[in-house]
């Protein structure tokens, strides 16, 4: 995956996370808040995995651990 493609993909994921959090904050239904925050957390996990996977292919191990 090219760096530019990753940046675009992570930008979209970041926007999705932001919208989920905003929707959860605006919700008055506790169950819906719980589900929305859970969805945001899952998206954050995917975001982290994508970035870590990309960096592991581009950086030596000692540099990756420092990042």
Secondary structure, 3 states (H helix, E strand, C coil): CCHHHHHHHHHHHHHHHHHHHHHHHHCCCHHHHHHHHHHHHHHHHHHHHHHHHHHHHHCCHHHHHHC
